[in-house]
Amino acid sequence: MGRHGQVLWIRLKKIAEEIAGSPVEIHISTQLSDDIRGAIVKSEDGNGIEILLNARWAKKPEDVHQTLAHELAHLKHPNIHSKEWDAEAKRILKYLEMKGGE
């Protein structure tokens, strides 16, 4: 585990950029409804992606990792939660944990 269970945001950003193959911005919001953990959208300039995390769910490093993996898997499998998407999300989660994003 990293520094006392802290989320290392800059490291996670770099790992997410490696996975996405493009610039990534990670935003945390208190304005999302309780049933939304996160979202992923193309950036306004079209040169990267933005990942929005719900502050209600992003409490611990493992919560952040799970939500990032979920959203990054949508790059390969947009708008669908299939077996392939689930396998991709699990693969990304293992990679985030291995690379030490906390």
C-alpha positions as CSV (number, residue, x, y, z in Angstrom):
1,M,0.0,0.0,0.0
2,G,1.1,3.5,-0.7
3,R,1.5,6.3,1.8
4,H,-1.0,5.3,4.5
5,G,-3.7,4.3,2.1
6,Q,-3.7,7.6,0.2
7,V,-4.7,7.9,-3.4
8,L,-1.7,9.0,-5.5
9,W,-3.7,11.0,-8.0
10,I,-0.8,12.0,-10.3
11,R,0.4,8.4,-10.5
12,L,-3.2,7.2,-11.3
13,K,-3.5,9.9,-14.0
14,K,-0.3,8.7,-15.6
15,I,-1.4,5.0,-15.5
16,A,-4.8,6.0,-16.9
17,E,-3.1,7.9,-19.7
18,E,-1.0,4.8,-20.4
19,I,-4.1,2.6,-20.6
20,A,-6.1,5.2,-22.7
21,G,-3.2,6.1,-25.0
22,S,-4.3,9.8,-24.7
23,P,-4.3,12.6,-22.1
24,V,-6.6,11.9,-19.1
25,E,-8.1,14.4,-16.7
26,I,-9.6,13.0,-13.5
27,H,-12.3,15.2,-11.8
28,I,-14.1,14.5,-8.5
29,S,-17.6,15.9,-8.0
30,T,-20.2,16.1,-5.2
31,Q,-22.9,16.9,-7.8
32,L,-23.5,13.4,-9.2
33,S,-26.5,11.5,-8.0
34,D,-25.9,8.7,-5.5
35,D,-26.4,5.9,-8.1
36,I,-23.6,7.2,-10.4
37,R,-20.1,6.2,-9.3
38,G,-18.3,7.7,-12.3
39,A,-18.5,8.7,-16.0
40,I,-16.1,9.0,-18.9
41,V,-16.3,11.5,-21.8
42,K,-14.1,12.8,-24.5
43,S,-12.4,16.1,-23.5
44,E,-13.8,19.3,-25.0
45,D,-10.8,19.7,-27.3
46,G,-11.2,16.0,-28.5
47,N,-7.6,15.2,-27.7
48,G,-8.2,13.1,-24.6
49,I,-10.7,11.9,-22.1
50,E,-12.1,13.1,-18.8
51,I,-13.1,10.8,-16.0
52,L,-15.6,12.1,-13.5
53,L,-15.7,10.4,-10.1
54,N,-18.5,10.7,-7.5
55,A,-17.0,12.0,-4.3
56,R,-19.6,9.9,-2.4
57,W,-18.0,6.8,-3.7
58,A,-14.3,7.8,-4.0
59,K,-13.4,7.4,-0.4
60,K,-10.7,4.7,-0.4
61,P,-8.0,3.8,-2.9
62,E,-9.7,0.6,-3.8
63,D,-13.0,2.5,-4.5
64,V,-11.1,4.9,-6.8
65,H,-9.4,2.0,-8.6
66,Q,-12.6,0.2,-9.2
67,T,-14.4,3.2,-10.6
68,L,-11.4,4.1,-12.8
69,A,-11.2,0.5,-14.1
70,H,-14.9,0.5,-14.8
71,E,-14.8,3.8,-16.8
72,L,-11.5,3.0,-18.6
73,A,-13.0,-0.4,-19.8
74,H,-15.7,1.7,-21.6
75,L,-13.0,2.9,-23.9
76,K,-12.8,-0.5,-25.4
77,H,-16.5,-1.4,-24.8
78,P,-18.6,1.8,-24.9
79,N,-22.0,1.9,-23.4
80,I,-22.2,-1.8,-22.6
81,H,-21.6,-4.0,-19.6
82,S,-20.9,-7.4,-21.2
83,K,-18.7,-10.3,-20.4
84,E,-15.9,-8.7,-22.5
85,W,-16.3,-5.4,-20.7
86,D,-16.2,-7.1,-17.3
87,A,-13.0,-9.0,-18.3
88,E,-11.5,-5.7,-19.5
89,A,-12.5,-3.9,-16.3
90,K,-10.9,-6.7,-14.2
91,R,-7.7,-6.6,-16.2
92,I,-7.5,-2.8,-15.8
93,L,-8.2,-3.1,-12.1
94,K,-5.3,-5.6,-11.6
95,Y,-3.0,-3.3,-13.6
96,L,-3.9,-0.2,-11.6
97,E,-3.3,-2.2,-8.3
98,M,0.0,-3.6,-9.7
99,K,1.3,-0.2,-10.8
100,G,0.7,1.2,-7.4
101,G,-1.9,4.0,-7.8
102,E,-2.2,4.4,-4.1
